[in-house]
Amino acid sequence: MSRLTFGPEDEATPVWTPDGQRIAFLSEGEKPGNIFSASTTGTELEERLTTSENLQWPNSWTPDGRHLVFTQSSKSTAEDIFILTPDRDGVSKPFLQTQFSEGGGVISPDGRWLAYVSNESDHDEVYVRSFPEPSRKLQISTDGGTAPVWSRNGREIFYIENDRLMVVPVETGTSLQPGKPKLLFEGGFVHEYTQFADYDVSLDGQSFVMIQNSQKPELNVVLNWFQELKRLGPTEN
């Protein structure tokens, strides 16, 4: 186990670069939090990637590692999806910026599609847009959905619906054809974020890394509780 960041405040939402040499992460050392990167070897100093008065957190890199997809929060447009090009002096541009809340954008392995979460239907659902131009849109989830994650071969999209992990088979290329959502399993894991996937799928697609829910429901029965209440309560003079 190695510690990679040493900021004075909270640091969260780490995202690996495709080559595994660096991670991008949210640092709240200066309010509101912006995006920094750190070497996974610990041999280089942390680097600031964005400077903004808005809260920002990273979501995914494009397969070539040239662009970083991140979510930005603002008072006027809620959450929006931006694209950052670090080697162009931190220049970023909006990918989706509407009156709705959009975030959690993750790029497909072939770099042609972006899965994300939007509340444009009055509740959170998972959608896919063509990338880099968001000209085509498809809805992936059907009964609510958050935290999309692509399989490593790009043939499936996973997402969370309440406490259930769902999967949708997809055919990608110049066009995308989604199948019907299917339940993989439910319960037993913790999910705390809407705009960030706090789980991942293995390279072979056969297992998941998740936070286990260790809280087990218990039922306690107290016998003779009235007598116990008398014993513990104040006595009359």
C-alpha positions as YAML, in Angstrom:
chain: A
units: angstrom
residues:
- id: 1
  name: MET
  ca: [0.00, 0.00, 0.00]
- id: 2
  name: SER
  ca: [1.36, 3.42, -1.01]
- id: 3
  name: ARG
  ca: [0.08, 6.89, -0.23]
- id: 4
  name: LEU
  ca: [0.02, 9.06, -3.36]
- id: 5
  name: THR
  ca: [-1.40, 12.41, -2.20]
- id: 6
  name: PHE
  ca: [-0.56, 14.52, 0.83]
- id: 7
  name: GLY
  ca: [-2.93, 17.47, 0.67]
- id: 8
  name: PRO
  ca: [-4.22, 19.17, 3.81]
- id: 9
  name: GLU
  ca: [-7.88, 18.67, 2.86]
- id: 10
  name: ASP
  ca: [-10.09, 15.96, 1.39]
- id: 11
  name: GLU
  ca: [-8.94, 14.31, -1.83]
- id: 12
  name: ALA
  ca: [-11.21, 11.89, -3.65]
- id: 13
  name: THR
  ca: [-12.53, 10.40, -6.94]
- id: 14
  name: PRO
  ca: [-9.22, 9.01, -8.32]
- id: 15
  name: VAL
  ca: [-9.17, 8.17, -12.03]
- id: 16
  name: TRP
  ca: [-6.28, 6.25, -13.66]
- id: 17
  name: THR
  ca: [-4.69, 7.46, -16.88]
- id: 18
  name: PRO
  ca: [-4.82, 4.76, -19.60]
- id: 19
  name: ASP
  ca: [-1.08, 4.04, -19.24]
- id: 20
  name: GLY
  ca: [-1.40, 3.69, -15.46]
- id: 21
  name: GLN
  ca: [1.32, 6.26, -14.79]
- id: 22
  name: ARG
  ca: [-0.82, 8.95, -13.16]
- id: 23
  name: ILE
  ca: [-4.16, 9.52, -11.47]
- id: 24
  name: ALA
  ca: [-6.44, 12.53, -11.68]
- id: 25
  name: PHE
  ca: [-8.35, 13.40, -8.53]
- id: 26
  name: LEU
  ca: [-10.44, 16.01, -6.77]
- id: 27
  name: SER
  ca: [-8.60, 18.05, -4.17]
- id: 28
  name: GLU
  ca: [-10.41, 20.40, -1.82]
- id: 29
  name: GLY
  ca: [-7.25, 22.03, -0.54]
- id: 30
  name: GLU
  ca: [-8.54, 25.28, -2.01]
- id: 31
  name: LYS
  ca: [-12.32, 25.70, -1.88]
- id: 32
  name: PRO
  ca: [-14.08, 24.84, -4.06]
- id: 33
  name: GLY
  ca: [-12.28, 21.67, -5.10]
- id: 34
  name: ASN
  ca: [-10.50, 21.46, -8.45]
- id: 35
  name: ILE
  ca: [-8.70, 18.67, -10.32]
- id: 36
  name: PHE
  ca: [-5.08, 17.66, -9.75]
- id: 37
  name: SER
  ca: [-2.94, 14.76, -10.92]
- id: 38
  name: ALA
  ca: [-0.27, 12.72, -9.21]
- id: 39
  name: SER
  ca: [2.32, 10.18, -10.34]
- id: 40
  name: THR
  ca: [1.54, 6.59, -9.32]
- id: 41
  name: THR
  ca: [5.23, 6.09, -8.56]
- id: 42
  name: GLY
  ca: [5.32, 8.97, -6.09]
- id: 43
  name: THR
  ca: [8.40, 10.40, -7.80]
- id: 44
  name: GLU
  ca: [6.79, 13.60, -9.08]
- id: 45
  name: LEU
  ca: [5.01, 16.49, -7.42]
- id: 46
  name: GLU
  ca: [1.25, 16.88, -7.69]
- id: 47
  name: GLU
  ca: [0.12, 18.93, -10.67]
- id: 48
  name: ARG
  ca: [-2.91, 21.22, -10.83]
- id: 49
  name: LEU
  ca: [-4.99, 20.50, -13.94]
- id: 50
  name: THR
  ca: [-7.87, 22.98, -13.51]
- id: 51
  name: THR
  ca: [-8.43, 26.33, -11.85]
- id: 52
  name: SER
  ca: [-12.04, 27.32, -11.37]
- id: 53
  name: GLU
  ca: [-14.44, 28.88, -8.89]
- id: 54
  name: ASN
  ca: [-16.70, 25.87, -9.46]
- id: 55
  name: LEU
  ca: [-16.42, 22.44, -7.87]
- id: 56
  name: GLN
  ca: [-14.97, 19.91, -10.35]
- id: 57
  name: TRP
  ca: [-14.20, 16.19, -10.20]
- id: 58
  name: PRO
  ca: [-12.73, 13.80, -12.80]
- id: 59
  name: ASN
  ca: [-14.64, 10.91, -14.37]
- id: 60
  name: SER
  ca: [-12.61, 9.26, -17.14]
- id: 61
  name: TRP
  ca: [-9.83, 9.66, -19.69]
- id: 62
  name: THR
  ca: [-10.12, 9.10, -23.41]
- id: 63
  name: PRO
  ca: [-8.33, 5.89, -24.52]
- id: 64
  name: ASP
  ca: [-5.41, 7.88, -25.94]
- id: 65
  name: GLY
  ca: [-4.96, 9.74, -22.64]
- id: 66
  name: ARG
  ca: [-5.17, 13.15, -24.30]
- id: 67
  name: HIS
  ca: [-8.48, 14.31, -22.83]
- id: 68
  name: LEU
  ca: [-10.07, 14.10, -19.39]
- id: 69
  name: VAL
  ca: [-13.83, 14.02, -18.91]
- id: 70
  name: PHE
  ca: [-14.93, 15.77, -15.73]
- id: 71
  name: THR
  ca: [-18.07, 17.04, -14.05]
- id: 72
  name: GLN
  ca: [-18.44, 20.66, -13.01]
- id: 73
  name: SER
  ca: [-21.00, 22.01, -10.59]
- id: 74
  name: SER
  ca: [-22.37, 25.53, -10.88]
- id: 75
  name: LYS
  ca: [-25.28, 27.52, -9.46]
- id: 76
  name: SER
  ca: [-26.76, 28.37, -12.86]
- id: 77
  name: THR
  ca: [-26.69, 24.98, -14.65]
- id: 78
  name: ALA
  ca: [-26.29, 22.43, -11.83]
- id: 79
  name: GLU
  ca: [-23.84, 19.71, -13.00]
- id: 80
  name: ASP
  ca: [-22.31, 19.75, -16.49]
- id: 81
  name: ILE
  ca: [-19.86, 17.58, -18.41]
- id: 82
  name: PHE
  ca: [-16.60, 19.18, -19.57]
- id: 83
  name: ILE
  ca: [-13.61, 17.95, -21.58]
- id: 84
  name: LEU
  ca: [-10.10, 18.94, -20.48]
- id: 85
  name: THR
  ca: [-6.97, 18.83, -22.62]
- id: 86
  name: PRO
  ca: [-4.08, 18.96, -20.11]
- id: 87
  name: ASP
  ca: [-1.32, 19.40, -22.71]
- id: 88
  name: ARG
  ca: [-3.00, 22.58, -23.96]
- id: 89
  name: ASP
  ca: [-2.37, 24.57, -20.79]
- id: 90
  name: GLY
  ca: [-5.45, 23.17, -19.09]
- id: 91
  name: VAL
  ca: [-7.93, 24.30, -21.74]
- id: 92
  name: SER
  ca: [-11.40, 22.82, -21.15]
- id: 93
  name: LYS
  ca: [-14.70, 23.11, -22.99]
- id: 94
  name: PRO
  ca: [-18.27, 22.05, -22.20]
- id: 95
  name: PHE
  ca: [-19.50, 18.79, -23.69]
- id: 96
  name: LEU
  ca: [-23.02, 18.92, -22.21]
- id: 97
  name: GLN
  ca: [-24.20, 22.07, -20.46]
- id: 98
  name: THR
  ca: [-27.96, 22.46, -20.15]
- id: 99
  name: GLN
  ca: [-30.57, 23.40, -17.56]
- id: 100
  name: PHE
  ca: [-30.52, 19.77, -16.43]
- id: 101
  name: SER
  ca: [-27.94, 18.00, -14.30]
- id: 102
  name: GLU
  ca: [-25.50, 15.88, -16.34]
- id: 103
  name: GLY
  ca: [-22.43, 14.15, -14.97]
- id: 104
  name: GLY
  ca: [-20.49, 10.96, -14.42]
- id: 105
  name: GLY
  ca: [-19.33, 10.85, -18.04]
- id: 106
  name: VAL
  ca: [-17.28, 7.77, -19.00]
- id: 107
  name: ILE
  ca: [-15.76, 7.17, -22.43]
- id: 108
  name: SER
  ca: [-16.22, 3.85, -24.24]
- id: 109
  name: PRO
  ca: [-13.06, 1.78, -24.90]
- id: 110
  name: ASP
  ca: [-13.16, 2.68, -28.60]
- id: 111
  name: GLY
  ca: [-13.44, 6.40, -27.77]
- id: 112
  name: ARG
  ca: [-16.60, 6.94, -29.82]
- id: 113
  name: TRP
  ca: [-19.27, 7.10, -27.09]
- id: 114
  name: LEU
  ca: [-19.78, 8.68, -23.69]
- id: 115
  name: ALA
  ca: [-22.13, 7.22, -21.07]
- id: 116
  name: TYR
  ca: [-23.43, 9.63, -18.44]
- id: 117
  name: VAL
  ca: [-26.22, 10.41, -15.98]
- id: 118
  name: SER
  ca: [-28.90, 13.05, -16.56]
- id: 119
  name: ASN
  ca: [-32.09, 14.07, -14.75]
- id: 120
  name: GLU
  ca: [-33.74, 15.49, -17.86]
- id: 121
  name: SER
  ca: [-36.70, 13.14, -17.33]
- id: 122
  name: ASP
  ca: [-37.18, 14.45, -13.76]
- id: 123
  name: HIS
  ca: [-35.12, 11.58, -12.32]
- id: 124
  name: ASP
  ca: [-31.67, 10.13, -12.96]
- id: 125
  name: GLU
  ca: [-31.25, 7.88, -15.99]
- id: 126
  name: VAL
  ca: [-28.18, 6.64, -17.88]
- id: 127
  name: TYR
  ca: [-27.70, 7.91, -21.44]
- id: 128
  name: VAL
  ca: [-25.07, 7.58, -24.16]
- id: 129
  name: ARG
  ca: [-23.90, 10.35, -26.49]
- id: 130
  name: SER
  ca: [-21.65, 10.18, -29.52]
- id: 131
  name: PHE
  ca: [-18.13, 11.49, -28.86]
- id: 132
  name: PRO
  ca: [-16.45, 13.92, -29.39]
- id: 133
  name: GLU
  ca: [-19.55, 15.64, -30.79]
- id: 134
  name: PRO
  ca: [-22.72, 14.95, -28.73]
- id: 135
  name: SER
  ca: [-24.96, 14.81, -31.78]
- id: 136
  name: ARG
  ca: [-26.55, 11.40, -31.13]
- id: 137
  name: LYS
  ca: [-28.24, 10.37, -27.88]
- id: 138
  name: LEU
  ca: [-29.61, 7.04, -26.65]
- id: 139
  name: GLN
  ca: [-31.21, 6.18, -23.32]
- id: 140
  name: ILE
  ca: [-29.68, 3.12, -21.66]
- id: 141
  name: SER
  ca: [-31.51, 2.66, -18.35]
- id: 142
  name: THR
  ca: [-35.29, 2.37, -18.22]
- id: 143
  name: ASP
  ca: [-36.25, 2.58, -14.55]
- id: 144
  name: GLY
  ca: [-33.67, 4.94, -13.09]
- id: 145
  name: GLY
  ca: [-29.90, 4.63, -13.18]
- id: 146
  name: THR
  ca: [-26.63, 6.12, -11.95]
- id: 147
  name: ALA
  ca: [-22.87, 5.47, -12.04]
- id: 148
  name: PRO
  ca: [-22.33, 3.97, -15.53]
- id: 149
  name: VAL
  ca: [-19.22, 1.87, -16.21]
- id: 150
  name: TRP
  ca: [-18.17, 0.32, -19.54]
- id: 151
  name: SER
  ca: [-16.89, -3.24, -19.78]
- id: 152
  name: ARG
  ca: [-13.30, -3.36, -21.02]
- id: 153
  name: ASN
  ca: [-14.36, -4.76, -24.40]
- id: 154
  name: GLY
  ca: [-17.02, -2.07, -24.82]
- id: 155
  name: ARG
  ca: [-19.85, -4.56, -25.29]
- id: 156
  name: GLU
  ca: [-21.63, -3.88, -22.01]
- id: 157
  name: ILE
  ca: [-22.62, -0.91, -19.87]
- id: 158
  name: PHE
  ca: [-23.09, -1.44, -16.14]
- id: 159
  name: TYR
  ca: [-25.03, 0.92, -13.92]
- id: 160
  name: ILE
  ca: [-26.71, 1.04, -10.53]
- id: 161
  name: GLU
  ca: [-30.46, 1.13, -10.04]
- id: 162
  name: ASN
  ca: [-31.17, 1.66, -6.34]
- id: 163
  name: ASP
  ca: [-29.28, -1.26, -4.71]
- id: 164
  name: ARG
  ca: [-29.13, -3.35, -7.88]
- id: 165
  name: LEU
  ca: [-26.29, -3.68, -10.38]
- id: 166
  name: MET
  ca: [-27.67, -3.74, -13.92]
- id: 167
  name: VAL
  ca: [-26.07, -4.53, -17.28]
- id: 168
  name: VAL
  ca: [-27.04, -3.55, -20.82]
- id: 169
  name: PRO
  ca: [-25.44, -5.31, -23.80]
- id: 170
  name: VAL
  ca: [-24.43, -2.89, -26.55]
- id: 171
  name: GLU
  ca: [-23.11, -3.10, -30.09]
- id: 172
  name: THR
  ca: [-20.72, -0.22, -30.78]
- id: 173
  name: GLY
  ca: [-19.01, 1.22, -33.81]
- id: 174
  name: THR
  ca: [-20.22, 4.01, -36.08]
- id: 175
  name: SER
  ca: [-23.64, 3.37, -34.50]
- id: 176
  name: LEU
  ca: [-24.66, 2.02, -31.11]
- id: 177
  name: GLN
  ca: [-27.43, -0.50, -30.47]
- id: 178
  name: PRO
  ca: [-28.33, -1.06, -26.80]
- id: 179
  name: GLY
  ca: [-30.14, -4.16, -25.60]
- id: 180
  name: LYS
  ca: [-32.51, -4.48, -22.67]
- id: 181
  name: PRO
  ca: [-31.28, -3.92, -19.09]
- id: 182
  name: LYS
  ca: [-30.73, -7.09, -17.07]
- id: 183
  name: LEU
  ca: [-30.22, -7.59, -13.35]
- id: 184
  name: LEU
  ca: [-26.81, -8.94, -12.38]
- id: 185
  name: PHE
  ca: [-27.22, -8.93, -8.60]
- id: 186
  name: GLU
  ca: [-28.64, -6.80, -5.83]
- id: 187
  name: GLY
  ca: [-27.75, -5.81, -2.29]
- id: 188
  name: GLY
  ca: [-24.56, -6.41, -0.39]
- id: 189
  name: PHE
  ca: [-22.69, -3.32, -1.66]
- id: 190
  name: VAL
  ca: [-22.50, 0.37, -0.85]
- id: 191
  name: HIS
  ca: [-23.08, 3.11, -3.42]
- id: 192
  name: GLU
  ca: [-22.83, 6.71, -2.24]
- id: 193
  name: TYR
  ca: [-22.40, 8.79, -5.40]
- id: 194
  name: THR
  ca: [-24.58, 9.72, -8.38]
- id: 195
  name: GLN
  ca: [-21.99, 11.42, -10.56]
- id: 196
  name: PHE
  ca: [-19.11, 9.07, -9.82]
- id: 197
  name: ALA
  ca: [-18.90, 5.27, -10.03]
- id: 198
  name: ASP
  ca: [-17.49, 3.95, -6.75]
- id: 199
  name: TYR
  ca: [-17.04, 0.47, -8.22]
- id: 200
  name: ASP
  ca: [-15.21, -1.05, -11.19]
- id: 201
  name: VAL
  ca: [-15.13, -4.15, -13.37]
- id: 202
  name: SER
  ca: [-12.11, -6.40, -13.82]
- id: 203
  name: LEU
  ca: [-10.18, -6.61, -17.10]
- id: 204
  name: ASP
  ca: [-11.76, -9.97, -17.98]
- id: 205
  name: GLY
  ca: [-15.24, -8.73, -17.06]
- id: 206
  name: GLN
  ca: [-15.80, -11.63, -14.67]
- id: 207
  name: SER
  ca: [-15.67, -9.80, -11.34]
- id: 208
  name: PHE
  ca: [-16.28, -6.42, -9.73]
- id: 209
  name: VAL
  ca: [-14.48, -4.30, -7.18]
- id: 210
  name: MET
  ca: [-17.09, -2.83, -4.84]
- id: 211
  name: ILE
  ca: [-17.50, -1.56, -1.29]
- id: 212
  name: GLN
  ca: [-19.09, -4.31, 0.74]
- id: 213
  name: ASN
  ca: [-22.01, -3.50, 2.97]
- id: 214
  name: SER
  ca: [-21.01, -5.03, 6.30]
- id: 215
  name: GLN
  ca: [-24.05, -3.82, 8.19]
- id: 216
  name: LYS
  ca: [-26.36, -6.72, 8.99]
- id: 217
  name: PRO
  ca: [-29.91, -6.11, 10.21]
- id: 218
  name: GLU
  ca: [-30.53, -7.20, 13.79]
- id: 219
  name: LEU
  ca: [-33.65, -7.63, 15.85]
- id: 220
  name: ASN
  ca: [-33.30, -7.13, 19.59]
- id: 221
  name: VAL
  ca: [-35.98, -8.32, 22.01]
- id: 222
  name: VAL
  ca: [-36.04, -6.87, 25.53]
- id: 223
  name: LEU
  ca: [-37.87, -9.00, 28.11]
- id: 224
  name: ASN
  ca: [-39.53, -7.49, 31.18]
- id: 225
  name: TRP
  ca: [-38.84, -4.04, 29.82]
- id: 226
  name: PHE
  ca: [-41.33, -2.34, 32.19]
- id: 227
  name: GLN
  ca: [-39.55, -3.67, 35.26]
- id: 228
  name: GLU
  ca: [-36.23, -2.58, 33.76]
- id: 229
  name: LEU
  ca: [-37.68, 0.88, 33.17]
- id: 230
  name: LYS
  ca: [-38.71, 1.11, 36.80]
- id: 231
  name: ARG
  ca: [-35.25, 0.05, 37.91]
- id: 232
  name: LEU
  ca: [-33.45, 2.61, 35.75]
- id: 233
  name: GLY
  ca: [-35.96, 5.47, 36.09]
- id: 234
  name: PRO
  ca: [-36.22, 8.01, 38.90]
- id: 235
  name: THR
  ca: [-37.91, 6.79, 42.06]
- id: 236
  name: GLU
  ca: [-40.77, 8.62, 43.74]
- id: 237
  name: ASN
  ca: [-40.22, 10.18, 47.15]
...
